[in-house]
Amino acid sequence: MTCILAFDTAGPYCAAALLKDVDVVTKSEEMARGQAERLMTMLQEFLQDNSTSWADLTAIGVGIGPGNFTGIRIGVAAAKGLSMGLSIPLHGVDGFEQRKRLGLAPVISAPRQQIYIFDHGVPRMISSQNSSLAPSQPDPDQIARAIAEDTVARGLDAPNPAAPLYIKPADAAPARDSAPPIFP
């Protein structure tokens, strides 16, 4: 039996899908921040609500971005930990593939009036003001479902590395002041 847990935290949400053979159920929670604190608890509740245990899982699928830098790190780190801890394959699915699977344009909203596009095989960020491309906005449940379906379509015996897809660096900057001494 195929039992795949897929999830994504690259946007302002935690979204999960559980694919058992051909049946798919989803759950999502909108949140601007707090994904790190909520993700594992939400996944545990989601599995319990669907009479599934961690041991029942045969693969993990995770959204790898592009999107929120911290959100991507949260999802990918959790997925890698689950994959290693459960000894099951891990599949990373980027946002462009998710949208393609949903029949949507591979254009994703980015901060500061920018969009992420996949241009001649290279993911890039461009200004949305100078582009006729409109970002596609699937709901988080659709995104999680697309990750689960893509994980099955790729084949469970051929894991796809879950490397984060960062198109731009993090907005955070190192501290300008030097750290205080630990011992006087």
N, C-alpha and C positions, 0 to 999 in steps of 0.2 A: 504494500500500500504506500502511495506517495502522500507525504504529509509535510508541507512546506510552510514555514513561518516567514513572512516577508514584512519588512517595515521600513519606514523612512522618517527622518527628522530634519531634512535639509530645508524645510520651509517653516512657517509659523504654526507647526502642528506636530503631533505624534500620530502616525498612521500605521496600521497593521492589517495584514491579510493572512488568513489561514486557508490553505488549499489542501483539501483532502480528496485525493483522486481527481474528481472533476468538480466537486463542490467548493465554492469559495465564499467565505464570510469575511467581513471587514469591520474595522473599528477605527475611529479617529477622534482626536481631541484637538481643537484649535488652541494654540498657546503661543504667545509672542516669545516667551522664555520659560525656562523650567523643564525642558525636555530631559535633561540629565537626571533630574530628581524623579521624574514621572515614568520614563520609558520602561524600565524593568518591571515595575509594579503593574503598569498597564498591560504589558505582555503576559505576565503571570495571570492576571485577572481574565484577560482575553482567552488564554488557553483553558483555564478552569471553566469559564462560561461555555466553552465549546467541547467540554469533556475530553480534553487533550492534555497530556503531560509532556514535559520537556523530552522524556525518553521516547515519545511517539514520533518526534520530528525526524525527517529524513534529509532535510536540507534547510539552509537559511538563505534568504534573499534580502539584500539591503540596497537602498538608494544611496548612490555615492556622490551625488551632486550633479550639476553645480547648484549652488544655493548658499545658505547661511554657513559661514566657515565653521562656527562652533557646532551647529546642528549636524553638519556632515561628520565632524570628528566624533560626536556622540554616537551617531548611528553606526558608523563603521567600526568604532572601537567595541561597542556592544556586540555587533555581529561577529567580529573576529573572536571575541571572548567566548561567545556561545558556540561557535563552530569548533573551536579548539576544545572547549570543555565537554561538548557532547560528541566529539569526533564525527562530525557530519560535514558535508561539503558546504561551501559558502560561495554565493554568487553575487557580485556587485553589478548593479544595473544603473546606468546613468540616466539623467533626466531626458536626454534627447531620445534614447531608446524607449523610455516610458511613453513619451508623447507619440512616437511613431507607432507603438503597439496600440495606442488609443485612437489612432487615425487623426491626430492633431499635428499642427505645425511644430517643428522642433525649435521653437523660440520660447525662451524662459525669461520671466521678469528678473531684473537685477536691481540693486539699489541705485539711487541717485539718477533716475531717468535713463537707465541703461538696460540692455537686454543681452542675454547669452544666446549665441547662435552657433551652429555647427557649419562652418564655412570651408568647403573643399577638404574635408577630413580633419579640420582643426577647430576645436572649440574656442570661441572668442567672445569678448564682451565689446559691444558697440553702443553708441548713443541711440536711444529710441527716438529722439527728436529728428534725427537725420535719416530715419529708416521708415520704409513703408510696411515693415514687418510688425505684426501685432503678436504679443506673447500669448501663448495658449495657457489657460488656467483650469486644468482639471482639478476636481476636488480631491482632497487627501485620500479618500476611500478608493477612488479610481487609480491613483498613483500606487497605492499599496497592492491593489489587484494586479496592475500591470507588472510590477516587480515580481510577484508570485508567478504569473503566467510566463514571463520572460525566463525565469529560473527553470521552469519545466521545459520550455521550448529549447533552451540551450543544451539540455541533457544533464542529468544529475551526475553522470560520470565525468563530466568535463567542467569542473568549477571555473568560474570566471573570477579573477582576482578582485578583491574589494578594495582597490586603491582609491583614496579620495580624489575626486575630480575638482580641483581648485583652479578656477580660471583667473582669479585675482587674489592677491595676498590678503591676509587678514587685516581688518581695519585697526586692530589693536597695535599699539606701538610700545617698544621697550621704554621703561622708566627713564626719564632724563636725569634724575638725581641718582647718585650712587647709594647703594643699600647701606643702612647703618651697620656698624661693626657688631658682630655677635658677642665678642668678648672685649672688654675694655683694654 
